[in-house]
Amino acid sequence: MNNKKLRIELLEKMSALIISGLGLVAALAWNEAIQGFFSQIQIFGVKGSLLAKFFYAVLITIIVVSATYYLSKSVEKLKE
């Protein structure tokens, strides 16, 4: 592998890591904001209850699984 190809490969990997890191920071910021929202709303008359946290966790899990499924299907269609 020549020097130019190595530099390009390193740049691609580093940019992917930087983008992933920034995505994680954004996800953590949204996570905190959404958790704050759910702690303020009342579910069954209890403000910021454990039930609200479980509802939040289930909702986020459904969204993430759905997004992952549709993104993987889109990638498969593009590969065809």
GIDA-V873560 format. One record per backbone hydrogen bond with DSSP energy under -0.5 kcal/mol. NH is the residue of the N-H (numbers start at 1). CO is the residue of the C=O. If there is no record, write none. Layout:
BEGIN
NH:CO / NH:CO
END
This chain:
BEGIN
6:2 / 7:3 / 8:4 / 9:5 / 10:6 / 11:7 / 12:8 / 13:9 / 14:10 / 15:11 / 16:12 / 17:13 / 18:14 / 19:15 / 20:16 / 21:17 / 22:18 / 23:19 / 24:20 / 25:21 / 26:22 / 27:23 / 28:24 / 29:25 / 30:26 / 31:27 / 32:28 / 33:29 / 34:30 / 35:31 / 36:32 / 37:33 / 38:34 / 39:35 / 40:36 / 40:37 / 41:37 / 43:41 / 43:46 / 44:42 / 46:43 / 47:45 / 48:38 / 48:41 / 49:46 / 53:49 / 54:50 / 55:51 / 56:52 / 57:53 / 58:54 / 59:55 / 60:56 / 61:57 / 62:58 / 63:59 / 64:60 / 65:61 / 66:62 / 67:63 / 68:64 / 69:65 / 70:66 / 71:67 / 72:68 / 73:69 / 74:70 / 75:71 / 76:72 / 77:73 / 78:74 / 79:75 / 80:76
END
